[in-house]
Amino acid sequence: MGDRGPNMPRVEIRALKEVDLKGGTVVAAFPSVGLVSTISATYMIQMLPTDQVCALESEDFPSVSMIYAKKPKFPARVYASAGHRLAIFICEMSLPSRVHRPVAYALLDWAKAHGASRIVTLEGLPTDSESPLKTEPEVWGVGSTDHARAELDKAKIEQLETGMITGVSGVLLNEGRWRNQDVIALLAEARPEVPDAHAAVALVHALDNLLADVDIDLGPLKEQAKSLEEFLHKLKQQATPVVKQEPAPGGMYG
């Protein structure tokens, strides 16, 4: 287990519904390069039959409410599709670095308590803005255990040889190795200066290959990529003045 000292921020998981994920997967999407994790998780939540099952809250989170369909929502939430044995954790705000560890520990504990066999965290890797735009951005994987790395090989996802993964995803990988708990990070090449829905398509495609029990239709995401990029870019611009009042660095999605 990770060190939960007296000075570590507390992260509360507020349960709304119970869910059994025995043998299933928890997908984690934190703010990332090109918003690829946010786009991917949002698309999956919309395309699959999911219900919100819990929310995460902490005194150390930025004071932000996400308004959807006239209703306020916590910016860190978990949705689940019981039939697919799948949960999707989505975080729509930049988190202060001091809460990266407690959030990762809470997610690992929650996944284990609900019977999930692995966590897959989604990330973006920044590409050179001067480089030509690829039709199919590359996706790499990193596994915390031998079993997780074997799953990447089985899904034919190239593994990252060297590099550095920061934030909650980095903590999840390290702690997963320490606990012998399967954690996989999927990283898609993304343009850092704009919301990159094309990179999100590649990321969801890799995730679809990894999840044997889930079939995700990529057609609508491919068709809507451009309009989705424009919408999220506008949303990020609108949210930045609000989030700048908080001590967390960066904009709404980082």
TORLO-902730 format. One line per 3 residues: number of its first residue (from 1); for each residue y, z, x of C-alpha. Coordinates in Angstrom, 3 decimals. Layout:
N
NUM> Y Z X; ... $
//
This chain:
254
1> 0.000 0.000 0.000; 3.581 -0.500 1.068; 5.828 2.358 2.132 $
4> 7.536 3.695 -0.977; 9.899 6.147 0.659; 12.412 8.288 -1.262 $
7> 15.236 5.897 -0.385; 13.477 2.757 -1.650; 15.027 1.327 -4.847 $
10> 12.927 1.812 -7.977; 11.815 -1.233 -9.953; 10.781 -0.608 -13.557 $
13> 8.389 -2.922 -15.390; 9.092 -2.736 -19.126; 6.035 -3.891 -21.058 $
16> 6.555 -5.825 -24.289; 2.983 -7.009 -24.873; -0.358 -6.317 -23.243 $
19> -2.184 -9.190 -21.567; -5.572 -9.597 -19.895; -5.409 -11.901 -16.860 $
22> -8.911 -11.181 -15.534; -9.646 -13.677 -12.781; -6.377 -15.487 -13.444 $
25> -3.140 -16.217 -11.611; 0.398 -14.849 -11.503; 2.975 -17.509 -10.575 $
28> 6.161 -16.059 -9.068; 9.473 -17.958 -9.018; 12.422 -16.458 -7.180 $
31> 15.759 -18.167 -6.434; 15.074 -20.865 -3.869; 16.408 -23.939 -2.113 $
34> 17.337 -26.652 -4.605; 16.396 -24.351 -7.514; 12.861 -25.770 -7.235 $
37> 11.175 -22.499 -8.178; 13.434 -21.968 -11.196; 12.976 -25.538 -12.438 $
40> 9.201 -25.389 -11.961; 8.744 -22.043 -13.708; 11.072 -22.940 -16.580 $
43> 9.178 -26.182 -17.159; 5.799 -24.422 -17.192; 7.054 -21.783 -19.631 $
46> 8.270 -24.550 -21.945; 5.151 -26.730 -21.663; 2.470 -24.052 -21.980 $
49> 1.872 -21.656 -24.887; 3.504 -18.538 -23.431; 4.898 -15.224 -24.682 $
52> 7.177 -12.871 -22.806; 5.082 -9.843 -21.884; 7.455 -7.767 -19.786 $
55> 10.791 -7.530 -18.015; 11.773 -6.053 -14.663; 14.807 -3.819 -14.306 $
58> 16.379 -1.801 -11.523; 19.658 -0.014 -10.915; 19.888 -2.155 -7.778 $
61> 19.700 -5.480 -9.653; 22.956 -7.349 -10.303; 24.368 -6.580 -13.771 $
64> 23.630 -9.920 -15.397; 22.371 -10.942 -18.845; 20.894 -14.394 -19.401 $
67> 21.872 -15.825 -22.796; 19.390 -18.254 -24.367; 19.487 -19.371 -28.020 $
70> 22.235 -16.795 -28.651; 19.984 -13.955 -27.414; 20.394 -11.848 -24.243 $
73> 17.472 -11.678 -21.848; 16.752 -9.748 -18.691; 17.142 -12.077 -15.708 $
76> 13.735 -11.025 -14.304; 10.920 -11.587 -16.804; 7.187 -12.274 -17.043 $
79> 5.651 -14.733 -19.510; 1.915 -15.104 -20.066; -0.505 -17.638 -21.466 $
82> -3.609 -15.581 -22.193; -5.759 -18.636 -22.916; -4.989 -20.045 -19.478 $
85> -5.285 -16.633 -17.761; -1.827 -17.294 -16.381; 1.364 -15.261 -16.051 $
88> 4.703 -16.665 -14.887; 7.266 -14.382 -13.280; 10.753 -15.895 -13.296 $
91> 13.808 -14.382 -11.658; 17.117 -16.128 -12.374; 19.398 -14.200 -10.052 $
94> 19.834 -13.615 -6.344; 18.335 -10.260 -5.414; 19.863 -7.908 -2.832 $
97> 17.608 -7.721 0.222; 17.016 -3.990 -0.307; 14.979 -4.697 -3.462 $
100> 12.767 -7.434 -1.979; 10.034 -4.992 -1.003; 9.938 -2.908 -4.193 $
103> 9.910 -6.076 -6.321; 7.030 -7.500 -4.279; 5.102 -4.219 -4.483 $
106> 5.671 -4.015 -8.234; 4.454 -7.578 -8.704; 1.344 -7.031 -6.585 $
109> 0.515 -3.809 -8.449; 1.113 -5.431 -11.853; -1.081 -8.431 -11.003 $
112> -3.921 -6.190 -9.847; -3.622 -3.853 -12.838; -3.913 -6.814 -15.221 $
115> -6.928 -8.334 -13.480; -5.244 -11.339 -11.829; -7.115 -12.572 -8.785 $
118> -4.118 -14.094 -6.994; -0.374 -14.566 -6.878; 1.171 -17.981 -6.215 $
121> 4.824 -17.819 -5.190; 7.001 -20.950 -5.361; 9.630 -21.820 -2.750 $
124> 11.746 -24.665 -1.420; 12.109 -25.828 2.168; 15.538 -27.284 2.997 $
127> 15.599 -30.910 4.128; 18.246 -32.636 6.187; 20.886 -33.883 3.738 $
130> 21.310 -36.969 5.924; 17.645 -37.931 5.602; 16.617 -40.619 3.084 $
133> 15.524 -39.235 -0.294; 11.714 -39.267 -0.564; 10.047 -40.544 -3.721 $
136> 7.436 -37.800 -3.391; 8.672 -34.727 -1.478; 6.030 -33.015 0.643 $
139> 4.508 -29.677 -0.320; 2.929 -27.153 2.041; 0.952 -24.004 1.431 $
142> 0.503 -20.623 3.132; -2.311 -18.205 2.253; -2.462 -14.465 2.900 $
145> -6.264 -14.335 3.245; -9.120 -16.555 4.390; -10.070 -17.036 0.741 $
148> -6.525 -18.076 -0.183; -6.439 -20.571 2.685; -9.802 -21.966 1.573 $
151> -8.319 -22.488 -1.914; -5.479 -24.502 -0.374; -8.008 -26.663 1.476 $
154> -9.974 -27.165 -1.745; -6.805 -28.308 -3.543; -5.987 -30.619 -0.606 $
157> -2.636 -28.918 0.016; -1.525 -29.135 3.642; -1.049 -25.729 5.237 $
160> 2.106 -24.788 7.103; 1.239 -24.285 10.794; 4.395 -22.457 11.899 $
163> 7.608 -21.355 10.230; 9.322 -18.442 8.529; 9.378 -17.439 4.853 $
166> 11.981 -14.882 3.857; 12.738 -12.772 0.793; 10.246 -11.523 -1.779 $
169> 7.821 -14.359 -0.995; 7.678 -13.282 2.648; 6.943 -9.692 1.616 $
172> 4.259 -10.874 -0.824; 2.483 -12.807 1.945; 2.619 -9.950 4.443 $
175> 1.621 -7.288 1.929; -1.092 -9.552 0.515; -2.623 -9.830 3.962 $
178> -2.378 -6.056 4.456; -3.982 -5.300 1.077; -6.498 -8.158 1.331 $
181> -4.981 -9.499 -1.899; -4.805 -13.287 -2.363; -1.240 -14.577 -2.194 $
184> -0.380 -18.267 -1.838; 3.086 -19.628 -1.140; 3.757 -23.230 -2.143 $
187> 6.795 -24.780 -0.441; 8.350 -28.095 -1.453; 10.872 -30.118 0.535 $
190> 14.154 -29.828 -1.354; 17.792 -30.820 -1.016; 19.685 -27.547 -0.530 $
193> 23.041 -28.769 -1.836; 21.890 -29.812 -5.345; 19.303 -28.734 -7.966 $
196> 16.290 -30.795 -6.913; 14.085 -31.537 -9.936; 12.212 -34.237 -8.013 $
199> 11.050 -31.594 -5.537; 10.089 -29.423 -8.514; 7.872 -32.256 -9.794 $
202> 6.017 -32.248 -6.473; 5.729 -28.457 -6.575; 4.322 -28.376 -10.112 $
205> 1.903 -31.168 -9.197; 0.559 -29.103 -6.270; 0.323 -26.037 -8.508 $
208> -1.556 -28.066 -11.112; -4.094 -29.051 -8.433; -4.470 -25.413 -7.439 $
211> -4.961 -24.037 -10.969; -8.344 -25.217 -12.214; -7.870 -23.667 -15.686 $
214> -4.456 -25.220 -16.334; -3.512 -28.835 -17.039; 0.243 -29.431 -16.789 $
217> 1.700 -32.695 -18.119; 4.255 -33.836 -15.533; 5.487 -36.818 -17.553 $
220> 8.425 -35.133 -19.331; 9.594 -33.421 -16.132; 9.623 -36.736 -14.275 $
223> 11.584 -38.385 -17.088; 14.082 -35.541 -17.433; 14.543 -34.802 -13.724 $
226> 18.053 -36.233 -13.430; 19.468 -34.655 -16.597; 17.844 -31.332 -15.691 $
229> 19.449 -31.394 -12.249; 22.885 -31.991 -13.799; 22.418 -29.210 -16.373 $
232> 21.329 -26.617 -13.793; 24.131 -27.588 -11.428; 26.644 -26.975 -14.236 $
235> 24.965 -23.670 -15.151; 25.112 -22.503 -11.540; 28.827 -23.341 -11.316 $
238> 29.540 -21.405 -14.532; 27.565 -18.367 -13.390; 28.941 -18.083 -9.849 $
241> 32.229 -16.290 -10.789; 30.245 -13.647 -12.700; 27.735 -12.974 -9.944 $
244> 30.398 -12.886 -7.222; 31.452 -9.523 -8.613; 28.096 -8.135 -7.449 $
247> 27.209 -7.128 -3.869; 24.349 -9.663 -3.762; 25.073 -12.659 -1.507 $
250> 25.120 -16.210 -2.755; 25.390 -17.664 -6.237; 23.280 -17.188 -9.300 $
253> 20.225 -18.891 -7.925; 20.916 -18.542 -4.214 $
//
